[in-house]
């Protein structure tokens, strides 16, 4: 049985963003229990030259919604990067998941060879749909989900592999 473009994208994004939301929920409880301002976590970084937790969540969401929209040939919803609290980051994840749920398999399947154009700061890059998903989006998506997890774990949140992977 083959794996469709939809199966390799939207359900994967929804599951991992849901797992990330659950982890952020644990971060809220952690901050309340330890009696510190949760914005410390929102602004936390693994290294001084890395983006903070807020940006990791924003980029993971942008990667997922951008990929689904590009593969479906529809407009990408705009979500300004204004989140400053864990609750706002969770709301962004929810908006992203809601959008992903609105994209059907029929819109994405068959996009393996669809031309996808990414507008970078100084250039445009073109990909075919399948290499775009497998070689660009999924590695980038997992990088930012993993980095968000690592930032929270590094700051003392008691999470493990099962939190990252979620419950089956």
C-alpha positions in Angstrom: 0.0 0.0 0.0 1.4 3.4 -0.9 1.5 6.4 1.3 -0.3 9.5 -0.1 1.0 13.1 0.0 -1.9 13.8 2.4 -1.1 10.9 4.7 2.6 12.0 4.8 1.7 15.6 5.7 -1.5 16.8 7.3 -2.0 13.9 9.9 1.7 14.1 10.8 1.5 17.9 11.4 -1.7 17.6 13.4 -0.4 14.9 15.6 2.9 16.6 16.3 1.4 20.0 16.9 -1.1 18.4 19.3 1.8 16.8 21.1 3.5 20.2 21.3 0.4 21.8 22.7 0.2 19.1 25.4 3.8 19.8 26.3 3.1 23.6 26.5 0.2 22.7 28.8 2.7 20.9 31.1 4.9 24.0 30.9 2.1 26.1 32.3 1.6 23.7 35.2 5.3 23.6 35.8 5.6 27.4 36.0 2.6 27.6 38.4 4.0 24.8 40.6 7.5 26.3 40.8 6.0 29.8 41.1 7.8 31.6 38.3 6.7 33.7 35.4 5.9 31.5 32.4 7.2 34.1 30.0 10.7 32.9 31.1 9.9 29.8 29.1 8.4 31.6 26.2 11.7 33.6 25.8 14.0 30.7 26.7 16.7 29.6 24.2 19.1 26.6 24.0 21.9 28.9 23.0 22.3 32.7 22.8 22.3 32.6 18.9 19.2 30.4 18.7 15.6 31.6 18.4 13.5 31.4 21.6 10.7 29.0 22.3 8.1 31.4 20.9 9.8 31.4 17.5 10.2 27.6 17.4 6.5 27.2 17.9 5.7 29.9 15.3 8.0 28.4 12.7 6.7 24.9 13.3 3.1 26.2 12.8 4.1 28.2 9.7 5.9 25.2 8.2 2.8 23.0 8.6 0.2 25.4 7.3 2.5 26.7 4.5 3.1 23.2 3.3 -0.5 22.1 3.3 -1.6 25.3 1.6 1.2 25.1 -1.1 0.5 21.4 -1.8 -3.3 22.1 -2.0 -2.8 25.2 -4.2 -4.6 27.5 -1.8 -3.8 30.7 0.1 -1.7 30.4 3.2 -3.4 31.8 6.3 -1.5 34.7 7.8 -0.7 34.5 11.5 1.5 37.4 12.8 4.3 36.5 15.1 2.9 38.3 18.2 2.6 35.6 20.8 4.2 36.4 24.2 2.5 33.8 26.4 2.2 30.1 26.5 -1.6 30.5 26.1 -1.1 32.5 23.0 1.3 29.9 21.6 -1.3 27.2 22.3 -3.9 29.3 20.5 -1.6 29.6 17.5 -1.2 25.8 17.4 -5.0 25.5 17.6 -5.5 27.9 14.7 -3.0 25.9 12.7 -4.6 22.6 13.5 -8.0 24.0 12.6 -6.7 25.1 9.2 -5.0 21.8 8.6 -8.3 20.0 9.3 -9.9 22.2 6.7 -7.6 20.9 4.0 -8.8 17.6 2.4 -6.9 14.7 1.1 -8.4 15.4 -2.3 -6.8 18.8 -2.3 -3.3 17.5 -1.5 -3.1 14.0 -3.1 -1.6 14.2 -6.6 0.6 17.1 -5.6 3.8 15.0 -5.9 4.9 16.9 -9.0 3.1 20.2 -8.4 5.6 23.1 -8.6 6.0 24.8 -5.2 7.7 28.2 -5.1 9.3 29.5 -1.9 10.0 33.2 -1.7 13.2 33.6 0.3 14.7 36.9 1.4 16.8 37.3 -1.7 15.6 34.7 -4.1 12.8 32.3 -5.1 13.3 28.5 -4.9 11.2 26.0 -6.8 10.6 22.4 -5.8 8.3 19.6 -6.9 5.7 18.7 -4.3 7.1 15.4 -3.0 10.8 16.6 -2.6 9.4 19.8 -1.0 7.5 17.8 1.6 10.1 15.1 2.3 13.3 17.0 2.0 12.4 20.6 3.0 9.3 20.8 5.1 9.3 17.6 7.3 13.0 18.1 8.4 12.4 21.8 9.1 9.1 21.0 11.0 10.7 18.3 13.1 13.7 20.5 13.8 11.5 23.2 15.3 9.3 20.8 17.2 12.4 19.1 18.6 14.0 22.4 19.5 10.9 23.6 21.3 10.9 20.3 23.3 14.6 20.6 24.1 14.2 24.2 25.3 11.5 23.2 27.7 13.3 20.0 28.8 16.5 22.1 29.3 14.6 24.5 31.6 13.5 21.7 33.9 10.2 20.5 32.5 9.7 16.9 33.3 8.9 15.6 29.8 10.2 12.6 27.9 10.1 10.8 24.7 6.5 9.7 25.2 5.5 13.4 25.4 7.3 14.2 22.2 5.8 11.2 20.3 2.4 11.4 22.0 0.2 8.5 22.9 -0.8 6.1 20.0 
